[in-house]
Amino acid sequence: MKKPSATRVASLYSKKAGMSKTAGEVRFIKDNSTGDLSGDWAYGTQPKVERSIGKDFLFNAKQLKPLAKSLRSVLMALGHTTSCYNTFVKIKSRNISPDGNLGGLGYIMEISQVRKNLMNCIEALSSISDCMYDEILAPHWNPSEDTLHPRDREEVVEIVDQIKELHEDPEEYAEEAEKEMDAELDSGNSQEDYNGVEDE
């Protein structure tokens, strides 16, 4: 009796196991020139040059207020993130970590990666703020007395004024807010010291 070939045995086995022949595996992997999947994620996208807005679309002026408040929050976040980055990069790694890492189990990150991620956050927030800033100042969002209640219109104008001030220097806003918090800490510590002396 003729012995079956190895190829035939393999073929029969694969049919019994419910397997089918495949020419290969197709995998889609995001291209990253740095070779690091957590690399410069905020820098990889190219903005669109133009938009396609239908003539029939009506811009509801009531939506301007939440849009403006969103932008205000983005600018405040940008200011605090920039302040964080500027403070963090001045810290010498050897003074805060023996192995060049920070964090605990499951959340360990290299100090260099923390710096990179903060810079990515700054770039992402900066791009979002530029996008939203251009949007709320566009003519189609201009709230007139006919489209918005006078009180709502006044609030929107006030928020936009805050946005314009923040947009000039988001970091200055963050530094002022942080100074106020530091002053509160200092006054609290001074009071504790004073109370401690009195108690003695």
N, C-alpha and C positions, 0 to 999 in steps of 0.2 A: 504494500500500500504506500502511495506517494505521500511524503510528509508535506503539510501545508507550509507555504512560505511565511516568513516573519511579517511581511507586509499584509498578507491576507489575515493572519491572526490578529494583528493590531486593528485592522479594519473591522473585523467581526466584533472585537471587544468594544470598540468605540460605539458601534451600533447598539449593542446590548446595554451599554451604560448610558445610552441616550445622548451621546456626544456627536457632534458633527464637525467636519473638517473646516478649519478656518485658515484663510491665507495669512492672517496676521492681526494685530490689535491696533486699532486706531485710537490714539489718545490726543486730547486737546489740552495743551499746556500753555498757560499764559506766558507770553514772551517777556522776559525781564533781562535787560542787558547787564544788570549787575550780578545776575545769577542768584540773587537773594529774593525769595518770594515776599519777604517783608520789607523790601527796599524802598525805593523812591516812588511810592504809590501815588502821591499827590501830584507828581510831575509828569505822569505818563499820558494824561488825556489832552487831546487837542480841542479847543473850543470851536463851536460852529461859527461860521462867518455870518450867516444870515438866518432869519426865521421865516416861517411860513404861517402868517396869520390871516385867516379868512375874513372877508369884509363883513360878514354877518355876525361875527363874534362881538358881544357887548361886554365891555369891562364894567363890572359892578363895583362902584366906588366903595361900597361897604367892606369889600375885601382888602382895601388898601391899608386899613388899620392893623389887622393881624399880620399882613405882609411887612409893614413898617416895624412892628414890634419884633418880628422875627429877625429883621436886619439889625435892629438895635441890640438884640441878644447876641447875634453873631459878632458884631463889632466889640462888644464887651468881652466875649470869649476870646477873640483875637488879641485884645489888649492883655488879658490875664495870661494867655498862653505865651505871648511874646515876653512878658515879664518873667514868667517861669523859666523860659529857655535862657534868657540873659542871666538869671541868677544861677541856674543849674550848671551852665557851662563854665562858670568861674570856680566851681568846686573841684578840687583835685581828687581824682579817682582813688588814689592811694590813701586819702584821708577818710574815706567813707566805705571802702570795700577792700578786703584782702585778696579777692579773686576776680575783681573787675565786673562783678555782678551785683544786682540789687534784687530784692523781693524774696518771697518764700515759695514753698513747694507749690508747683503749678503756675506760679506767676513770676518766675525768675527771668530776668532780662539783663543783657549786657549793658553797661553804662553807655557805651558808644551807640547802642540801639535805642536807648532812651532819648539820647540827643537827636538821633536821626528821626525818630517818631515824632518828637516835639516839633522839629523843623517841618515835617510832613503836615502836621496839624496846622501850623502857621500858614503854610502854602495853601492848604485846602480851605481854611477859614478866610484867608485873604481873597482867594478866587471867588468864593461864594459871596463875600461882602461886595466885591466889585460888580458881580453879576446882579445882585439884588439892588444895589445902589443905583445902577443904570436903569433898572426896571421901575423902581418907585418914582424916579424923576422923569419918566417917559410921559409925553403929553396925554396919552390915553388914560392915565391914572389921575390926572389933575382934578381934584374934587371941587366941583362948582356948587353953588347954593341950590341948584336944581336937582343935583344927584345925591346930595348928602345933607343930613340934618345939620344946622349951624353948629350945634354943640359937638357933634361927631367930627365935623370939619375942623373945628378949633383944636380938638384933641390930636387929630392927624397932623395938622400943621405943627403943633408943639412937638410931637414925636419926631417928625422930619427935621425940625430944628436941632433936636438932641442928636439925631443921627449925623447931621452935617458936622456938628461939633466933635462927636466921637470919631468920625471918619478922618478928621484932620490928624489926630494922633491917638489911636486906641490905647497905646501903651501908657500914655500920660494919665488917662482915666484910671487904668488899672493901678498905677503907682499911687495915685491919690487915694483910691479906695483902700489899698494895702497900708498906706501910711496911717489912715484913720483907724484901721484894725490894730496896727502896731501900737498906736497911741493909747488905745483902750487897754491893750495888754500891759503897757508900761505903767499906766495909771493904776491898774489893778495890782500889779506887783509892788508898786510904791506904797499902796495902802496896806498890803500884807506886811511889808517890811516895817512900816510905822506901827502897825498893831502888834507886831512881834516885839518891838523895842519896848512898847508900853507894857506888854504883858510881863516882861522881865522885871 
